[in-house]
Amino acid sequence: MSDSVLIVLLNLCFLITFLQPRQRSNFQRDKFKRLFKKFLLSGFAFFCLFSLCSVFLCGWHAIQDYNFALTFLLILISFSAIFLWDFTIWKIFNFYNRHNAKNVIILGSGSIANSVVSNILNKSDNNYNFLGFFDDRPREYMVLDPNDYLLGTIDDTFDFLRRNRVDIIICALPAGNDAIIVKTMNYAEDNMIRFLLVPDFIRFIATKVNLSIINNIPIIQVRPEPMQKLGGILFKRAFDLFCASLFLATAFLPIMLIVAIAIKLDDAGPLFFKQRRTGINGKSFWCYKFRSMRLNKDADTRMATKDDNRLTRVGRILRKTDIDELPQFINVFLGDMSLVGPRPLMESQTSSNRNFIPRYMQRHFVRPGITGLSQISGYRGEVRDPEMLRQRSEIDLWYVENWSIMLDLSILVKTVIGAIKGDERAY
């Protein structure tokens, strides 16, 4: 294979693993350690992906003479340059924010206004100078502290605006105050003051929302789903298909042969165990595993527990090393699962959990995974405590709403490290 092909491959891997979208507006909230960690992870993921692709597409014999030392040096220089650029922009934003603070007032003093103050205005790394608020309600019903922030009633707003420099007005009044909202908004626009309206419904929503305009009609999606974007769908499926195909065509067959011999010598019975699990959009599918238990009637209703007497000797080793999960690469290849996602549970568990865990079924908006964020966060295996079940569900929902390519790569790396070190909850 020619050097030009390897160079093209190198650049493709670089684009996939490193040049991910970054929100420039949020740089002031990025700490140096987090930024540095992201670039280290990007570099590690790049070299892993490039090595796999090179071996799979070119073969060892075609890349033995390739100058990887020079490639490593060039990539290191590129990573360092981009990192320094990002860090420089981050420092410029911080400097700008410290010397160009925007004066802000709030209309309203309820829970919505309090959320704005605590989550935005009082952050040390923003560029807002909170002057105070205006409200007509009695002081005892104000959520914001009137002794520190109260500037007057709603009628006092316009006089204050004429006498002071105000850059931003944030309206956090409850529904039913349309007249004063429209009057203040018109005044702000006529006097070059930015007017921001915090919708009254945010008290019903605990997560981020997406706003889109369809034929001049504002549509609010109450829960973001980055995996539903075309780019996310195509990349995640392509990555799953590539990794599953590579594994099934190389390592899976010899592993299966060794496991089959071990299972047959230890316990008479089938090599594979299949079970109906809940998948994407709540549809069930056959989930495959290497059999680790003796045949029993409770397999579809009872999870494995520590010192479970149903486990075979070989089965304990398979589960401890996660080798029993490897047949699920077949599920990934078939499109029932993904490499990373919320773990698929038995149908009986899904029916039970959905009745007492809020928003539980929303974890099924995406394909279930061989590994997942909750698994590397200490919530794998048997979980009986209702509070831990709820926390595991919240982690799965956070993954669904905050998915990114780098998040998947991070979870895969941590899963491999965890499998090597061993997990006390792997039983």
C-alpha positions as CSV (number, residue, x, y, z in Angstrom):
1,M,0.0,0.0,0.0
2,S,1.4,3.4,-1.0
3,D,2.4,6.2,1.3
4,S,-0.3,8.4,-0.2
5,V,-3.1,6.0,0.8
6,L,-1.7,5.9,4.4
7,I,-1.6,9.7,4.4
8,V,-5.2,9.9,3.3
9,L,-6.2,7.4,6.0
10,L,-4.2,9.3,8.6
11,N,-6.1,12.5,7.8
12,L,-9.5,10.8,7.9
13,C,-8.7,9.4,11.3
14,F,-7.5,12.8,12.4
15,L,-10.8,14.5,11.3
16,I,-13.0,11.8,12.9
17,T,-11.3,11.7,16.3
18,F,-10.0,15.3,16.8
19,L,-11.8,18.0,14.9
20,Q,-15.0,17.8,16.8
21,P,-17.3,20.8,17.1
22,R,-16.4,23.0,20.1
23,Q,-18.6,25.8,21.4
24,R,-16.5,28.9,21.4
25,S,-19.1,30.7,23.5
26,N,-18.5,28.3,26.4
27,F,-14.7,28.6,26.4
28,Q,-14.8,30.8,29.5
29,R,-16.3,27.9,31.4
30,D,-13.7,25.4,30.3
31,K,-11.0,24.8,32.9
32,F,-7.4,24.2,31.7
33,K,-7.3,20.6,33.1
34,R,-10.5,19.7,31.3
35,L,-9.2,21.1,28.0
36,F,-5.9,19.3,28.3
37,K,-7.6,16.0,29.2
38,K,-9.8,16.4,26.1
39,F,-6.8,16.7,23.8
40,L,-5.0,13.8,25.4
41,L,-8.0,11.6,24.9
42,S,-8.3,12.8,21.3
43,G,-4.7,11.9,20.6
44,F,-5.1,8.5,22.2
45,A,-8.3,7.8,20.2
46,F,-6.6,8.9,17.0
47,F,-3.7,6.6,17.3
48,C,-5.9,3.6,18.2
49,L,-8.2,4.2,15.3
50,F,-5.3,4.9,12.8
51,S,-3.5,1.7,13.9
52,L,-6.7,-0.4,13.6
53,C,-7.5,1.0,10.2
54,S,-4.0,0.6,8.9
55,V,-3.7,-3.1,10.0
56,F,-7.2,-3.9,8.8
57,L,-7.0,-2.2,5.4
58,C,-3.3,-2.4,4.6
59,G,-1.9,-5.4,6.6
60,W,1.2,-5.4,8.7
61,H,3.4,-6.1,5.7
62,A,2.3,-3.0,3.9
63,I,3.0,-0.6,6.8
64,Q,6.2,-2.0,8.2
65,D,8.3,0.5,6.2
66,Y,6.1,3.4,7.0
67,N,7.8,6.2,9.0
68,F,5.5,6.3,12.0
69,A,8.1,8.3,14.1
70,L,7.8,11.2,11.7
71,T,4.0,10.8,11.6
72,F,3.9,10.9,15.4
73,L,6.0,14.0,15.5
74,L,3.8,15.8,12.9
75,I,0.6,14.9,14.7
76,L,2.1,15.9,18.1
77,I,3.0,19.3,16.6
78,S,-0.5,19.7,15.1
79,F,-2.2,18.7,18.4
80,S,0.0,21.2,20.3
81,A,-0.7,24.0,17.8
82,I,-4.4,23.5,18.0
83,F,-4.3,23.1,21.8
84,L,-2.4,26.3,22.1
85,W,-4.8,28.1,19.8
86,D,-7.8,26.9,21.8
87,F,-6.1,27.9,25.1
88,T,-5.2,31.3,23.7
89,I,-8.8,31.9,22.7
90,W,-10.0,30.8,26.1
91,K,-7.6,33.3,27.8
92,I,-8.7,36.1,25.4
93,F,-12.4,35.4,26.3
94,N,-11.6,35.5,30.0
95,F,-9.7,38.8,29.6
96,Y,-12.5,40.3,27.5
97,N,-15.2,39.2,30.0
98,R,-13.4,40.7,33.0
99,H,-13.1,44.1,31.3
100,N,-16.4,44.3,29.4
101,A,-19.0,43.2,31.9
102,K,-22.6,43.8,30.9
103,N,-25.0,45.5,33.3
104,V,-28.1,43.3,33.8
105,I,-31.5,43.8,35.5
106,I,-34.3,41.3,36.0
107,L,-38.0,41.8,36.0
108,G,-39.5,39.4,38.6
109,S,-38.2,37.8,41.8
110,G,-39.8,34.4,41.7
111,S,-38.2,30.9,41.3
112,I,-37.5,31.6,37.6
113,A,-35.6,34.8,38.4
114,N,-33.7,33.0,41.2
115,S,-32.6,30.3,38.7
116,V,-31.3,32.9,36.3
117,V,-29.3,34.6,39.1
118,S,-27.8,31.4,40.5
119,N,-27.1,29.6,37.3
120,I,-26.0,32.5,35.1
121,L,-25.4,35.8,36.7
122,N,-23.6,34.7,39.8
123,K,-21.1,32.5,38.0
124,S,-17.5,33.8,38.5
125,D,-16.5,33.2,34.9
126,N,-19.2,35.2,33.1
127,N,-19.2,38.8,31.9
128,Y,-22.4,39.9,33.6
129,N,-22.8,42.6,36.3
130,F,-26.1,41.9,38.1
131,L,-27.6,45.3,39.3
132,G,-30.8,44.0,40.8
133,F,-34.5,43.3,40.1
134,F,-37.9,44.9,39.9
135,D,-41.1,43.3,41.2
136,D,-44.5,44.2,42.5
137,R,-45.1,41.3,44.8
138,P,-44.8,41.7,48.6
139,R,-41.3,41.3,50.0
140,E,-42.2,38.1,51.9
141,Y,-43.1,36.4,48.6
142,M,-39.9,37.2,46.9
143,V,-37.5,34.3,46.3
144,L,-34.6,36.7,45.6
145,D,-33.3,38.6,48.6
146,P,-35.0,42.0,48.5
147,N,-32.4,43.4,51.0
148,D,-29.6,42.9,48.5
149,Y,-31.2,43.1,45.0
150,L,-34.5,44.9,45.1
151,L,-34.4,48.1,43.0
152,G,-38.1,49.0,43.0
153,T,-41.5,48.1,41.6
154,I,-42.2,47.3,37.9
155,D,-43.2,50.9,37.4
156,D,-39.8,52.1,38.6
157,T,-38.1,50.2,35.8
158,F,-38.2,52.9,33.1
159,D,-37.0,55.7,35.4
160,F,-34.0,53.4,36.4
161,L,-33.2,52.7,32.7
162,R,-33.1,56.4,31.9
163,R,-30.7,57.2,34.8
164,N,-28.4,54.2,34.5
165,R,-26.5,52.2,31.9
166,V,-28.2,48.9,31.4
167,D,-27.1,46.5,28.7
168,I,-29.5,43.6,29.2
169,I,-33.0,43.2,30.6
170,I,-34.0,39.7,31.6
171,C,-37.7,39.2,31.9
172,A,-38.6,36.4,34.4
173,L,-42.2,37.5,35.0
174,P,-44.9,34.7,35.2
175,A,-47.5,34.3,32.5
176,G,-50.2,36.9,32.6
177,N,-48.0,40.0,32.5
178,D,-48.2,40.5,28.7
179,A,-48.8,44.2,28.8
180,I,-45.7,45.1,30.9
181,I,-43.6,42.6,29.0
182,V,-44.5,44.1,25.6
183,K,-44.1,47.7,26.9
184,T,-40.6,46.9,28.4
185,M,-39.5,45.1,25.2
186,N,-40.5,48.0,23.0
187,Y,-38.7,50.4,25.2
188,A,-35.5,48.2,25.2
189,E,-35.5,48.0,21.4
190,D,-35.9,51.7,21.1
191,N,-33.0,52.4,23.4
192,M,-30.5,49.7,22.2
193,I,-30.9,47.5,25.2
194,R,-31.0,43.8,24.7
195,F,-34.2,42.2,26.0
196,L,-34.2,38.5,27.0
197,L,-37.4,36.6,27.9
198,V,-37.2,33.6,30.1
199,P,-40.3,31.4,29.3
200,D,-42.6,30.6,32.2
201,F,-42.6,26.9,31.4
202,I,-39.0,26.3,32.4
203,R,-40.2,25.2,35.9
204,F,-41.7,22.1,34.2
205,I,-38.5,21.2,32.4
206,A,-35.3,20.0,34.1
207,T,-33.2,19.5,31.0
208,K,-31.9,21.5,28.0
209,V,-34.4,22.3,25.2
210,N,-34.1,22.9,21.5
211,L,-36.0,25.6,19.8
212,S,-36.7,25.4,16.0
213,I,-38.8,27.4,13.7
214,I,-41.1,25.5,11.3
215,N,-43.1,27.7,8.9
216,N,-42.8,30.7,11.3
217,I,-44.1,28.6,14.2
218,P,-41.7,28.2,17.1
219,I,-41.4,24.5,18.1
220,I,-39.7,23.6,21.4
221,Q,-38.2,20.1,21.7
222,V,-38.2,19.5,25.5
223,R,-35.3,17.1,25.3
224,P,-32.2,17.3,23.1
225,E,-31.3,14.2,21.1
226,P,-27.9,14.8,19.3
227,M,-28.0,11.2,18.1
228,Q,-31.1,12.0,16.0
229,K,-29.1,14.4,13.8
230,L,-28.1,12.9,10.4
231,G,-24.4,13.3,11.1
232,G,-24.7,11.5,14.4
233,I,-26.8,8.7,13.0
234,L,-24.5,8.0,10.1
235,F,-21.2,8.2,12.1
236,K,-22.4,6.1,15.1
237,R,-23.8,3.4,12.8
238,A,-20.7,3.4,10.6
239,F,-18.4,3.2,13.6
240,D,-20.5,0.4,15.1
241,L,-20.6,-1.6,11.8
242,F,-16.8,-1.1,11.2
243,C,-15.8,-2.3,14.7
244,A,-18.3,-5.2,14.8
245,S,-17.2,-6.4,11.3
246,L,-13.5,-6.1,12.2
247,F,-14.0,-8.0,15.5
248,L,-16.3,-10.7,14.1
249,A,-13.9,-11.3,11.1
250,T,-10.8,-11.6,13.2
251,A,-10.8,-12.2,17.0
252,F,-14.3,-13.6,17.6
253,L,-13.9,-17.0,15.9
254,P,-10.8,-18.1,17.9
255,I,-12.3,-16.8,21.1
256,M,-15.6,-18.6,20.4
257,L,-13.7,-21.9,19.8
258,I,-11.8,-21.6,23.1
259,V,-15.0,-20.7,25.0
260,A,-16.9,-23.5,23.4
261,I,-14.4,-26.1,24.4
262,A,-14.3,-24.7,28.0
263,I,-18.1,-24.7,28.3
264,K,-18.5,-28.2,26.9
265,L,-15.9,-29.6,29.3
266,D,-17.4,-27.8,32.3
267,D,-21.1,-28.2,31.7
268,A,-23.3,-29.9,29.1
269,G,-25.5,-27.5,27.3
270,P,-25.6,-24.9,24.5
271,L,-22.7,-22.5,23.8
272,F,-24.9,-19.4,23.4
273,F,-27.6,-18.0,25.6
274,K,-30.2,-15.7,24.1
275,Q,-32.8,-13.6,25.8
276,R,-35.4,-11.1,24.9
277,R,-34.3,-7.6,25.8
278,T,-35.8,-4.2,25.3
279,G,-34.2,-2.2,22.5
280,I,-34.6,1.0,20.6
281,N,-38.1,2.5,20.6
282,G,-39.1,-0.1,23.1
283,K,-38.9,-3.0,20.6
284,S,-37.6,-6.3,21.9
285,F,-34.8,-8.3,20.3
286,W,-32.8,-11.4,20.9
287,C,-29.7,-10.5,22.9
288,Y,-26.8,-13.0,22.6
289,K,-24.2,-14.0,25.2
290,F,-21.9,-16.9,25.9
291,R,-23.8,-19.1,28.3
292,S,-22.5,-18.7,31.9
293,M,-25.3,-20.4,33.8
294,R,-26.8,-23.8,34.1
295,L,-30.1,-24.1,32.3
296,N,-32.8,-22.8,34.7
297,K,-36.4,-21.6,34.6
298,D,-35.6,-18.2,36.2
299,A,-33.2,-17.0,33.4
300,D,-35.7,-14.5,32.0
301,T,-36.8,-13.0,35.3
302,R,-33.9,-13.1,37.8
303,M,-30.7,-11.2,37.4
304,A,-27.3,-12.8,38.3
305,T,-26.3,-12.1,41.8
306,K,-23.0,-12.4,43.8
307,D,-22.3,-16.1,44.5
308,D,-25.2,-17.1,42.3
309,N,-25.5,-20.9,42.5
310,R,-26.7,-21.0,38.8
311,L,-23.2,-19.9,37.6
312,T,-20.9,-22.6,36.2
313,R,-17.1,-22.5,37.0
314,V,-16.3,-21.3,33.5
315,G,-19.3,-19.0,33.6
316,R,-17.8,-17.1,36.6
317,I,-14.6,-16.5,34.6
318,L,-16.6,-15.4,31.6
319,R,-18.6,-12.9,33.5
320,K,-15.7,-11.6,35.6
321,T,-13.7,-10.8,32.4
322,D,-16.8,-9.7,30.4
323,I,-16.1,-12.3,27.7
324,D,-19.7,-13.6,28.0
325,E,-20.8,-10.3,26.4
326,L,-18.7,-10.6,23.2
327,P,-21.5,-12.3,21.2
328,Q,-23.3,-9.0,21.4
329,F,-21.1,-7.8,18.6
330,I,-23.4,-9.9,16.5
331,N,-26.3,-7.7,17.8
332,V,-24.3,-4.6,16.9
333,F,-23.7,-5.9,13.4
334,L,-27.4,-6.7,13.0
335,G,-28.3,-3.2,14.1
336,D,-30.1,-4.2,17.4
337,M,-27.4,-2.7,19.6
338,S,-24.5,-0.2,19.5
339,L,-21.1,-0.4,21.0
340,V,-22.0,2.3,23.5
341,G,-25.5,3.0,24.9
342,P,-27.7,2.2,27.9
343,R,-27.5,-1.4,28.7
344,P,-30.5,-3.5,27.5
345,L,-32.5,-5.0,30.3
346,M,-34.8,-8.0,30.4
347,E,-38.4,-7.3,29.4
348,S,-39.6,-8.1,32.9
349,Q,-37.2,-5.5,34.3
350,T,-38.4,-2.9,31.8
351,S,-42.0,-3.4,32.7
352,S,-41.2,-3.1,36.4
353,N,-38.8,-0.1,36.2
354,R,-41.1,2.0,34.0
355,N,-43.7,2.1,36.7
356,F,-41.7,3.9,39.4
357,I,-38.7,5.5,37.6
358,P,-39.6,8.9,36.0
359,R,-38.8,9.2,32.3
360,Y,-37.4,5.6,32.3
361,M,-38.6,4.7,28.8
362,Q,-36.7,7.6,27.3
363,R,-33.5,5.7,27.6
364,H,-34.9,3.6,24.7
365,F,-34.7,6.5,22.2
366,V,-31.3,5.1,21.3
367,R,-29.9,1.7,20.6
368,P,-28.7,-0.2,23.7
369,G,-25.0,-0.7,24.1
370,I,-22.5,-3.4,25.0
371,T,-21.1,-0.9,27.4
372,G,-22.4,2.4,28.7
373,L,-21.9,5.4,30.8
374,S,-23.7,4.0,33.8
375,Q,-21.6,0.8,33.6
376,I,-18.3,2.7,33.9
377,S,-19.9,4.9,36.6
378,G,-20.3,2.0,39.1
379,Y,-23.9,1.0,38.3
380,R,-23.3,-2.3,36.4
381,G,-24.9,-5.6,37.3
382,E,-27.4,-6.2,40.0
383,V,-29.0,-3.0,41.5
384,R,-31.9,-3.5,43.9
385,D,-32.0,-0.2,45.7
386,P,-34.7,2.0,44.1
387,E,-32.6,5.1,44.5
388,M,-29.6,3.5,42.7
389,L,-31.9,2.4,40.0
390,R,-33.1,6.0,39.6
391,Q,-29.6,7.3,39.5
392,R,-28.6,4.8,36.9
393,S,-31.6,5.8,34.8
394,E,-30.6,9.5,35.1
395,I,-27.0,8.7,33.9
396,D,-28.5,6.9,30.9
397,L,-30.7,9.8,30.1
398,W,-27.8,12.2,30.5
399,Y,-25.9,10.1,27.9
400,V,-28.8,10.3,25.5
401,E,-29.1,14.0,25.8
402,N,-25.4,14.8,25.7
403,W,-24.0,12.2,23.3
404,S,-20.9,13.0,21.3
405,I,-18.3,11.0,19.4
406,M,-15.6,11.8,22.1
407,L,-18.0,10.7,24.8
408,D,-18.4,7.3,23.2
409,L,-14.6,6.9,22.7
410,S,-14.0,7.9,26.3
411,I,-16.5,5.2,27.5
412,L,-14.9,2.6,25.3
413,V,-11.4,3.4,26.6
414,K,-12.6,3.3,30.2
415,T,-14.4,0.0,29.6
416,V,-11.3,-1.6,28.3
417,I,-9.3,-0.3,31.3
418,G,-12.0,-1.6,33.6
419,A,-12.0,-5.0,32.0
420,I,-8.2,-5.3,32.4
421,K,-8.2,-4.1,36.1
422,G,-11.3,-6.1,37.0
423,D,-14.6,-5.0,38.5
424,E,-15.9,-6.2,41.8
425,R,-19.5,-5.9,40.5
426,A,-18.7,-8.2,37.5
427,Y,-20.5,-11.4,38.6
